[in-house]
């Protein structure tokens, strides 16, 4: 069963230092079982007919109970108090009902002028949308009161399914779940997702092509650094477009390349880098979430050639070192003086973390 819900999204501060609150329009949650009061032979109609009938029910109830005809009537103070939530099944709306479902059906059918919906009785074994909203509010409030640290950095987003509050971690480890239950909320309504260990990721790219290059600002950073910066240089005669999204991989002790647990959600935005310009992209490494060991790392970054709409995967390698002398003596990338930095560049990680940004890669 698939539920299509507006999901409150919360991410930690992004690389520019802003706390972002987004809404994900569609989230897919599967495996939820429920006992439903099936309407009638309308449920046997073709899916496209059911979908239209369900839409008409929502539209009618919006007009009957909503403040206006925009949005769901569930958020209106005029919504019947026995309606505890709503989700979709097989294109039909399913209303979660507290109390007498027969009475609720009569009232809703009268208001909607249709019976093209299903009912689910609220029992002690189910979690309704109203209850889940309260849990999500608690998660959000307690998240913002958390001090900076592993738990706060590890939480990617939280949202609502049919019968569960979902929390996504960068690394979904037993320790992460235990910390969440201790410091945020311990509820059987909460489920967790995310990889328990870094996943294999062998994707590669090019560091130089057509006069376009990608370089680390420093070839070596400390294993404890929280951010690293990379420079996309356009010395071609073509306009290129890049965005926010990036990926970092590392080589483990067995020689397997794995995806570093870092940012998973990005603004969908494009940045123009014209000929003779360069752009700095600063990435988060989250050493408080994952033990970043000394070794070889890759920064992967897409760009698009605007004249041909050709998409190119760029890649550059850098190292993390636990040797303080090594990363303090590493030299900063020298950028040709005739190149101009774009106005939309990120702040350099080194300018925020290093006392001597010309010589230190911390």
C-alpha positions as CSV (number, residue, x, y, z in Angstrom):
1,X,0.0,0.0,0.0
2,X,1.3,3.5,-0.8
3,X,0.5,6.7,1.0
4,X,0.9,10.1,-0.5
5,X,1.3,12.7,2.2
6,X,2.8,16.0,2.8
7,X,5.8,15.2,4.9
8,X,7.4,17.8,7.2
9,X,11.1,17.8,6.3
10,X,13.8,18.9,8.6
11,X,17.5,19.1,7.8
12,X,20.4,20.3,9.9
13,X,22.0,23.6,8.9
14,X,23.3,23.5,5.3
15,X,26.8,24.4,4.1
16,X,25.8,28.1,4.1
17,X,24.8,28.0,7.7
18,X,21.1,28.2,7.2
19,X,18.5,25.9,8.9
20,X,16.2,24.7,6.2
21,X,12.6,23.6,6.6
22,X,11.1,22.0,3.5
23,X,8.1,20.0,2.6
24,X,8.5,16.8,0.6
25,X,5.4,16.4,-1.4
26,X,5.4,12.6,-1.9
27,X,6.7,9.9,0.4
28,X,6.2,6.2,-0.2
29,X,5.6,4.0,2.8
30,X,4.9,0.3,2.3
31,X,3.9,-2.7,4.4
32,X,1.2,-0.9,6.5
33,X,-1.7,-3.2,7.2
34,X,-5.1,-1.9,8.3
35,X,-8.7,-3.0,8.8
36,X,-10.9,-1.0,6.6
37,X,-14.7,-0.6,6.2
38,X,-15.1,-1.1,2.5
39,X,-17.7,1.1,0.9
40,X,-19.5,-0.8,-1.8
41,X,-19.1,-2.0,-5.4
42,X,-17.6,1.5,-6.1
43,X,-14.3,0.0,-4.8
44,X,-14.4,-2.4,-7.8
45,X,-14.5,0.4,-10.4
46,X,-11.5,1.0,-12.6
47,X,-8.7,2.9,-10.8
48,X,-9.1,6.0,-12.9
49,X,-12.8,6.2,-12.0
50,X,-12.0,5.7,-8.3
51,X,-9.4,8.4,-8.4
52,X,-11.8,10.9,-9.8
53,X,-14.5,9.9,-7.4
54,X,-12.1,10.2,-4.5
55,X,-11.0,13.7,-5.7
56,X,-14.7,14.8,-5.8
57,X,-15.2,13.6,-2.2
58,X,-12.2,15.6,-1.0
59,X,-13.4,18.7,-3.0
60,X,-16.9,18.4,-1.5
61,X,-15.6,18.0,2.0
62,X,-13.3,20.9,1.6
63,X,-16.2,23.1,0.6
64,X,-18.4,21.7,3.5
65,X,-15.8,21.9,6.3
66,X,-12.9,23.9,5.0
67,X,-12.1,27.6,5.5
68,X,-12.0,27.8,1.7
69,X,-11.7,25.4,-1.1
70,X,-7.9,25.2,-1.1
71,X,-6.2,22.6,1.0
72,X,-7.5,19.7,3.0
73,X,-10.5,20.2,5.3
74,X,-8.7,18.2,8.0
75,X,-6.8,21.3,9.1
76,X,-10.0,23.4,9.4
77,X,-11.6,24.0,12.9
78,X,-14.9,23.0,11.3
79,X,-13.7,19.5,10.5
80,X,-15.7,16.9,12.5
81,X,-13.8,16.0,15.6
82,X,-14.3,12.3,15.0
83,X,-12.0,12.4,12.0
84,X,-8.5,11.6,13.2
85,X,-6.7,11.6,9.9
86,X,-6.7,10.6,6.2
87,X,-4.6,8.7,3.7
88,X,-5.2,7.0,0.4
89,X,-5.6,3.4,-0.6
90,X,-6.3,2.3,-4.2
91,X,-7.0,6.0,-5.2
92,X,-9.7,6.3,-2.5
93,X,-9.4,8.5,0.6
94,X,-9.4,6.5,3.9
95,X,-10.6,8.5,6.9
96,X,-9.5,7.4,10.3
97,X,-12.5,7.5,12.6
98,X,-12.7,7.8,16.4
99,X,-16.0,6.3,17.8
100,X,-19.0,5.2,15.8
101,X,-18.0,4.5,12.2
102,X,-21.6,4.0,11.1
103,X,-22.5,7.4,12.3
104,X,-19.4,8.9,10.8
105,X,-20.1,7.4,7.4
106,X,-23.6,8.8,7.4
107,X,-22.3,12.3,8.2
108,X,-19.5,12.3,5.7
109,X,-21.6,10.8,2.9
110,X,-24.2,13.4,3.5
111,X,-21.6,16.2,3.4
112,X,-19.8,14.8,0.4
113,X,-22.8,13.7,-1.6
114,X,-20.9,10.5,-2.3
115,X,-19.7,7.3,-0.6
116,X,-16.5,7.0,-2.5
117,X,-14.3,6.7,0.5
118,X,-13.1,4.1,3.1
119,X,-13.1,4.2,6.9
120,X,-10.6,2.9,9.3
121,X,-11.6,2.6,13.0
122,X,-9.2,4.1,15.5
123,X,-8.1,1.4,17.9
124,X,-5.4,1.0,20.6
125,X,-3.3,-0.8,18.1
126,X,-3.2,2.0,15.4
127,X,-1.6,5.4,15.3
128,X,-3.7,8.1,13.7
129,X,-2.6,11.1,11.7
130,X,-3.5,13.4,14.6
131,X,-1.4,11.4,17.0
132,X,1.5,11.2,14.6
133,X,1.4,15.0,14.0
134,X,1.8,15.4,17.8
135,X,4.8,13.1,17.8
136,X,6.3,15.0,14.8
137,X,5.9,18.3,16.7
138,X,7.7,16.8,19.7
139,X,10.5,15.5,17.5
140,X,10.9,19.0,15.8
141,X,10.8,20.9,19.1
142,X,13.3,18.6,20.8
143,X,15.6,18.5,17.8
144,X,15.9,22.3,17.8
145,X,16.8,22.2,21.5
146,X,19.5,19.6,21.0
147,X,23.1,20.8,21.3
148,X,25.3,20.3,18.2
149,X,26.6,16.7,18.2
150,X,26.3,13.2,16.7
151,X,22.5,12.8,17.1
152,X,21.6,16.2,15.6
153,X,24.0,15.9,12.7
154,X,22.8,12.3,12.0
155,X,19.1,13.1,11.6
156,X,18.3,13.8,8.0
157,X,14.5,14.3,8.1
158,X,11.3,13.0,9.8
159,X,7.9,12.6,8.3
160,X,4.5,10.8,8.5
161,X,3.3,7.7,6.8
162,X,-0.2,6.0,7.2
163,X,0.5,4.7,10.7
164,X,4.0,5.6,11.6
165,X,6.3,8.5,12.2
166,X,9.5,7.9,10.1
167,X,12.9,9.2,11.1
168,X,15.8,9.0,8.6
169,X,19.4,8.8,9.7
170,X,22.6,9.3,7.7
171,X,23.7,6.1,9.6
172,X,20.9,4.1,11.1
173,X,22.9,2.3,13.8
174,X,21.7,0.8,17.1
175,X,23.6,3.6,18.9
176,X,21.8,6.3,16.8
177,X,18.4,4.7,17.6
178,X,19.2,4.5,21.3
179,X,20.3,8.1,21.4
180,X,17.1,9.2,19.6
181,X,14.9,7.3,22.1
182,X,16.8,8.8,25.0
183,X,17.0,12.4,23.9
184,X,14.0,12.9,21.5
185,X,11.2,10.4,22.1
186,X,10.7,6.7,22.8
187,X,7.5,5.7,21.0
188,X,6.4,2.5,19.2
189,X,4.9,4.8,16.5
190,X,8.4,5.8,15.4
191,X,10.3,3.8,12.8
192,X,13.8,4.4,11.5
193,X,15.4,4.2,8.1
194,X,18.9,4.7,6.6
195,X,21.9,2.5,6.0
196,X,23.5,0.8,9.0
197,X,26.9,1.1,7.4
198,X,28.3,3.1,4.5
199,X,27.1,1.6,1.2
200,X,29.5,0.6,-1.7
201,X,29.7,3.3,-4.3
202,X,32.2,2.9,-7.2
203,X,31.1,5.8,-9.3
204,X,33.9,7.9,-10.8
205,X,34.3,10.9,-13.0
206,X,36.8,13.2,-14.7
207,X,38.9,15.9,-13.1
208,X,39.7,17.7,-16.4
209,X,37.7,18.0,-19.6
210,X,37.2,20.6,-22.3
211,X,39.1,23.2,-20.3
212,X,36.9,22.6,-17.2
213,X,38.6,21.2,-14.0
214,X,37.7,20.3,-10.5
215,X,40.3,20.5,-7.7
216,X,40.3,20.3,-3.9
217,X,41.1,23.6,-2.2
218,X,43.7,21.6,-0.2
219,X,44.9,18.2,-1.2
220,X,45.0,17.1,2.5
221,X,42.6,17.8,5.3
222,X,42.5,16.6,8.9
223,X,40.4,13.5,9.7
224,X,38.6,15.7,12.3
225,X,37.6,18.5,9.9
226,X,33.9,19.1,9.4
227,X,34.1,20.7,6.0
228,X,36.2,20.6,2.9
229,X,36.1,22.9,-0.1
230,X,36.5,22.2,-3.8
231,X,37.0,24.5,-6.8
232,X,35.3,24.2,-10.2
233,X,37.3,26.1,-12.7
234,X,35.9,27.1,-16.1
235,X,38.7,27.9,-18.6
236,X,36.7,26.8,-21.6
237,X,34.7,29.0,-23.9
238,X,31.3,27.6,-22.8
239,X,28.8,28.4,-20.1
240,X,28.3,25.6,-17.6
241,X,25.7,25.0,-15.0
242,X,26.2,23.3,-11.6
243,X,24.1,22.8,-8.6
244,X,24.1,22.0,-4.9
245,X,24.2,18.2,-5.0
246,X,27.5,16.4,-4.4
247,X,28.7,13.0,-3.2
248,X,31.8,12.0,-1.3
249,X,33.2,8.5,-1.3
250,X,36.2,6.9,0.4
251,X,38.3,3.8,0.0
252,X,38.0,1.3,3.0
253,X,40.7,-1.1,4.3
254,X,39.6,-3.8,1.7
255,X,39.9,-1.4,-1.2
256,X,36.2,-1.0,-1.6
257,X,34.9,2.5,-2.4
258,X,31.9,3.5,-0.1
259,X,29.6,6.5,0.1
260,X,30.5,8.8,3.0
261,X,27.4,9.5,5.2
262,X,27.0,13.2,4.4
263,X,24.2,15.4,3.1
264,X,21.4,13.6,1.3
265,X,19.0,16.5,0.5
266,X,19.8,19.5,-1.6
267,X,18.1,22.6,-3.0
268,X,17.2,22.1,-6.7
269,X,19.0,25.2,-8.0
270,X,21.4,25.9,-10.8
271,X,24.5,28.1,-10.7
272,X,26.0,29.6,-13.8
273,X,29.8,29.5,-14.2
274,X,30.9,31.5,-17.2
275,X,34.2,31.2,-19.1
276,X,37.0,32.7,-17.0
277,X,35.1,32.0,-13.7
278,X,35.4,29.5,-10.9
279,X,33.0,28.4,-8.2
280,X,33.8,27.1,-4.7
281,X,31.6,24.2,-3.4
282,X,32.0,23.4,0.3
283,X,31.0,19.9,1.5
284,X,30.2,18.6,5.0
285,X,32.2,15.5,6.2
286,X,30.4,14.9,9.6
287,X,33.2,13.3,11.6
288,X,30.8,13.2,14.5
289,X,28.6,10.8,12.6
290,X,31.1,8.6,10.9
291,X,34.7,7.8,12.0
292,X,36.6,9.3,9.0
293,X,39.9,7.4,8.8
294,X,43.1,8.5,7.1
295,X,43.0,7.6,3.4
296,X,41.9,8.5,0.0
297,X,38.5,10.3,-0.7
298,X,36.7,11.4,-3.8
299,X,34.4,14.4,-4.3
300,X,31.8,13.9,-7.1
301,X,30.0,16.8,-8.7
302,X,27.8,17.1,-11.8
303,X,27.8,20.0,-14.3
304,X,25.9,20.6,-17.5
305,X,27.2,22.2,-20.7
306,X,24.5,24.7,-21.5
307,X,25.0,24.8,-25.3
308,X,24.5,21.1,-25.8
309,X,22.8,20.1,-22.5
310,X,25.5,17.6,-22.0
311,X,25.8,16.3,-18.4
312,X,29.3,15.6,-17.1
313,X,30.3,13.9,-13.9
314,X,33.3,15.6,-12.4
315,X,35.5,14.1,-9.8
316,X,38.6,15.0,-7.8
317,X,40.5,13.2,-5.1
318,X,41.8,14.4,-1.7
319,X,43.2,12.8,1.4
320,X,42.3,12.9,5.1
321,X,45.2,12.6,7.5
322,X,45.5,12.2,11.3
323,X,49.1,13.6,11.0
324,X,48.8,17.2,12.2
325,X,52.1,18.2,10.7
326,X,51.0,16.9,7.3
327,X,47.8,18.7,7.0
328,X,49.1,21.9,8.5
329,X,51.9,22.0,5.9
330,X,49.7,21.3,2.9
331,X,49.5,24.1,0.4
332,X,46.4,25.8,-0.8
333,X,45.3,25.5,-4.5
334,X,46.7,28.4,-6.6
335,X,44.1,29.8,-8.8
336,X,45.2,31.9,-11.9
337,X,44.8,35.6,-11.0
338,X,42.8,36.3,-14.2
339,X,39.9,34.0,-13.1
340,X,37.0,35.5,-11.3
341,X,35.1,33.9,-8.5
342,X,31.3,33.6,-9.0
343,X,29.0,35.5,-6.7
344,X,27.2,32.4,-5.7
345,X,30.3,30.5,-4.4
346,X,30.2,28.9,-1.0
347,X,32.3,30.2,1.8
348,X,35.7,28.5,1.9
349,X,35.9,25.8,4.6
350,X,39.4,26.9,5.4
351,X,38.4,30.5,6.1
352,X,36.1,29.3,8.8
353,X,38.3,26.6,10.5
354,X,41.9,27.6,10.0
355,X,44.0,30.2,11.7
356,X,46.3,30.3,8.7
357,X,44.3,29.7,5.6
358,X,47.2,29.9,3.3
359,X,49.0,26.8,4.8
360,X,46.4,24.8,6.8
361,X,44.0,22.2,5.5
362,X,42.1,21.6,8.7
